[in-house]
Amino acid sequence: MKQVRCEVRGVFVAVNETATAPVVVLTDGAGRRLPIFIGLWEAVSINSAYNKEVPPRPFTHDLFLALMERFSITVHHLRIDSEEEGVYYAQLVLEADGRNERLDCRPSDGIAVALRAGAPIFVDEGLLAAADRGGSISEMVDLSTFLQK
């Protein structure tokens, strides 16, 4: 299926009477978006990379990129390509010695790494179409605002 280039729109927290859940939102630039529920620490890491913050000590995703750099491995792109029972699946496509290798990863880890590496993020067209069901991002609280409370 066709892959659509997406960008991170932001990291938010969805809050209702029964749960609080971090969400990273991807958008294709044409108004469609893909919200992906993630863990808190992954949300903090993605938010840090999204805002180009440099932590005093490296996050795990920074360590991963430093290790890759040492061995001349680059991130070619992230591909979010399937969903099963509400769980999204992704692959980091890495380049080394003129060849590409795919690594299975959680979308949240892949997004954190891709943002830091300046690598593009692609989403399967069918996933975007299925996820674009309405709902407002404005109903969610920005992660930085949420953490300051």
C-alpha positions as CSV (number, residue, x, y, z in Angstrom):
1,M,0.0,0.0,0.0
2,K,1.0,3.6,-0.5
3,Q,3.2,5.3,2.1
4,V,2.4,8.9,3.1
5,R,5.0,11.2,4.5
6,C,3.9,12.5,7.9
7,E,5.2,15.0,10.5
8,V,4.8,15.0,14.2
9,R,2.0,17.5,15.1
10,G,2.8,17.3,18.8
11,V,2.7,15.3,22.0
12,F,-0.4,15.5,24.0
13,V,-2.2,14.0,27.0
14,A,-5.8,12.7,26.6
15,V,-7.6,13.1,29.9
16,N,-11.0,11.8,30.8
17,E,-12.8,10.6,34.0
18,T,-11.3,7.1,33.7
19,A,-7.8,7.5,32.3
20,T,-4.9,9.7,31.4
21,A,-2.9,8.7,28.3
22,P,-0.1,10.3,26.4
23,V,-0.6,10.6,22.6
24,V,1.7,11.5,19.8
25,V,-0.2,12.9,16.8
26,L,1.2,12.5,13.3
27,T,-0.3,14.5,10.4
28,D,0.1,14.2,6.6
29,G,-0.2,18.0,6.0
30,A,-3.6,17.6,4.3
31,G,-5.6,17.6,7.5
32,R,-5.5,13.9,8.2
33,R,-3.9,12.8,11.4
34,L,-2.9,9.6,13.2
35,P,-3.0,9.7,17.0
36,I,-0.9,7.0,18.6
37,F,-1.2,6.3,22.4
38,I,2.2,5.8,23.9
39,G,3.9,5.5,27.3
40,L,4.8,8.5,29.4
41,W,8.6,8.1,29.1
42,E,8.3,7.7,25.4
43,A,6.1,10.8,25.3
44,V,8.8,12.8,27.2
45,S,11.5,11.6,24.8
46,I,9.5,12.4,21.7
47,N,8.5,15.8,23.1
48,S,12.1,16.6,23.9
49,A,13.2,15.7,20.4
50,Y,10.2,17.5,18.8
51,N,11.2,20.7,20.8
52,K,14.9,20.2,20.0
53,E,15.7,20.1,23.7
54,V,19.1,18.7,24.7
55,P,18.8,16.9,28.1
56,P,21.7,17.1,30.5
57,R,22.2,13.3,30.2
58,P,21.2,11.3,27.1
59,F,17.9,9.5,26.9
60,T,18.0,5.9,25.7
61,H,17.1,7.1,22.2
62,D,20.1,9.5,22.2
63,L,22.3,6.6,23.3
64,F,20.9,4.4,20.5
65,L,21.8,7.1,17.9
66,A,25.2,7.7,19.3
67,L,25.9,4.0,19.0
68,M,24.7,3.9,15.5
69,E,26.8,6.9,14.6
70,R,29.9,5.1,16.0
71,F,29.3,2.3,13.6
72,S,28.4,4.4,10.6
73,I,24.7,3.4,10.6
74,T,22.1,6.1,9.6
75,V,18.4,6.2,10.0
76,H,16.9,6.2,6.5
77,H,13.3,6.4,7.5
78,L,10.6,5.2,9.9
79,R,7.6,3.2,8.4
80,I,4.4,2.8,10.4
81,D,2.8,0.1,8.4
82,S,0.2,-1.9,10.2
83,E,-2.3,-2.0,13.1
84,E,-3.7,-5.0,14.9
85,E,-6.3,-4.7,17.6
86,G,-5.5,-1.1,18.3
87,V,-1.7,-1.7,18.4
88,Y,0.4,0.0,15.7
89,Y,3.6,-1.7,14.2
90,A,6.6,0.0,12.7
91,Q,10.0,-0.6,11.2
92,L,13.1,1.6,11.4
93,V,14.9,1.4,8.1
94,L,18.6,1.8,8.7
95,E,21.4,2.2,6.2
96,A,24.9,0.8,6.6
97,D,27.6,0.0,4.0
98,G,25.2,0.8,1.1
99,R,22.4,-1.5,2.2
100,N,19.2,-1.1,4.1
101,E,18.1,-3.1,7.1
102,R,14.7,-3.1,8.7
103,L,14.3,-3.3,12.5
104,D,10.9,-4.0,14.0
105,C,10.1,-1.3,16.6
106,R,7.3,0.3,18.6
107,P,6.1,3.4,16.7
108,S,6.9,5.6,19.8
109,D,10.6,4.4,19.8
110,G,10.8,4.8,16.1
111,I,9.4,8.3,16.2
112,A,11.8,9.3,19.0
113,V,14.8,8.0,17.0
114,A,13.6,9.4,13.6
115,L,13.0,12.9,15.0
116,R,16.5,13.0,16.5
117,A,18.0,11.7,13.3
118,G,16.1,14.1,11.1
119,A,14.7,11.1,9.2
120,P,11.3,11.1,7.5
121,I,8.3,9.3,8.9
122,F,6.0,7.4,6.6
123,V,2.5,6.0,7.4
124,D,0.6,3.5,5.4
125,E,-2.2,5.2,3.5
126,G,-4.8,2.8,4.9
127,L,-3.9,3.5,8.5
128,L,-4.3,7.3,7.9
129,A,-7.7,6.8,6.2
130,A,-8.9,4.5,9.0
131,A,-7.6,6.8,11.8
132,D,-9.1,10.0,10.4
133,R,-12.4,9.8,12.2
134,G,-12.7,13.3,13.7
135,G,-12.2,14.3,17.2
136,S,-10.3,17.4,18.1
137,I,-6.7,17.8,19.1
138,S,-7.8,20.8,21.1
139,E,-9.6,18.5,23.5
140,M,-6.2,17.2,24.5
141,V,-3.7,18.9,26.7
142,D,-0.2,19.6,25.4
143,L,2.3,17.4,27.2
144,S,4.5,20.3,28.5
145,T,1.5,22.0,29.9
146,F,0.2,18.8,31.5
147,L,3.6,18.2,33.2
148,Q,3.8,21.7,34.6
149,K,0.5,21.2,36.6
